[in-house]
Structures are given as structure tokens and as C-alpha cells.
């Protein structure tokens, strides 16, 4: 209801986290399958199409991140993002038996500066 992209049901490998403090919901963040083909990412890593097919499961995407609109805590977004991304590889191993090596996300720079991602 509060994320500008709305809700879409994720498929495949995924983890979702809720940020709760003193019984109060602060936000939510989701991780799942990476984008299938991104020319810049694939070139940066050095992947051709065959290598991408073999290794894409090691890249995790972050399609949703939301701090609820009424929550006003300085630096909360970067703090939570940093904590979750540090915990994610271990949780991924517990659930799926392997650790991701790269996390990707997209920021709508028309709406946001991506400051929490840079800070985290």
C-alpha cells in the first residue's frame, strides 16, 4: 500500500525482512532473483551469456525497500540496509544452501538520490 511500485508477488529464491522496534513496524525489505540480463552489470563482472546463465543465481536483487511514511528516525534506512545486507548471506545459506556474492538494486533517481544505499 505504501510503496510507489505497489506489491508484486515474488517467485523463486527470496528472503523478506520486517523492521520492528518496540513492537512497532518501521519498514520492510525484500530480496530475490536478480535481473536476468543487465548489460552494464554483466560487462562489469565480465560475463558472457553462458557465464551469466551459470552464475546468475549468485546475484540477489533488492526489488523493494520501504520505511513507512510516518517513521522519522535519522539514518534508519541506511542502518537497516547495512544490517540486513550483512546478515543476508548467512540467511541465504541457511535457506538455499549457497551464499550470494553480489547484491543489486535499482533506484528511481527521479524520486530518490539513493543516499541510504550509498551510506550502507
CORMOSUL-V422229 format. One record per residue. N is the residue number from 1. SS is DSSP state (hx for helix, st for strand, lp for the rest). OMEGA is omega in whole degrees, 0 to 359 (* if undefined). Layout:
# CORMOSUL-V422229
n/ss/omega
N/SS/OMEGA
N/SS/OMEGA
This chain:
# CORMOSUL-V422229
n/ss/omega
1/lp/187
2/lp/179
3/lp/185
4/lp/177
5/lp/180
6/lp/182
7/lp/169
8/lp/181
9/lp/180
10/lp/175
11/lp/179
12/lp/181
13/lp/181
14/st/171
15/st/178
16/st/183
17/st/171
18/st/176
19/st/183
20/st/176
21/st/181
22/lp/179
23/lp/184
24/st/178
25/st/180
26/st/183
27/st/181
28/st/178
29/st/181
30/st/178
31/st/179
32/st/183
33/st/178
34/lp/174
35/lp/186
36/lp/183
37/lp/175
38/lp/185
39/hx/181
40/hx/179
41/hx/183
42/hx/178
43/hx/179
44/hx/181
45/hx/183
46/lp/182
47/lp/163
48/lp/185
49/hx/181
50/hx/180
51/hx/177
52/hx/179
53/hx/182
54/hx/191
55/hx/186
56/hx/179
57/hx/179
58/hx/177
59/st/180
60/st/177
61/st/177
62/st/185
63/st/182
64/st/172
65/st/183
66/st/163
67/st/184
68/lp/189
69/lp/183
70/lp/180
71/lp/181
72/lp/179
73/lp/181
74/lp/175
75/lp/181
76/hx/184
77/hx/180
78/hx/178
79/hx/180
80/hx/180
81/hx/178
82/hx/181
83/hx/181
84/hx/181
85/hx/174
86/hx/181
87/hx/187
88/hx/182
89/hx/178
90/hx/178
91/hx/180
92/hx/178
93/hx/179
94/hx/185
95/hx/189
96/hx/174
97/lp/176
98/lp/181
99/lp/173
100/lp/180
101/lp/181
102/st/176
103/st/179
104/st/175
105/st/178
106/lp/179
107/lp/174
108/lp/186
109/lp/171
110/lp/180
111/lp/188
112/lp/179
113/lp/182
114/lp/185
115/hx/182
116/hx/179
117/hx/178
118/hx/182
119/hx/182
120/lp/*
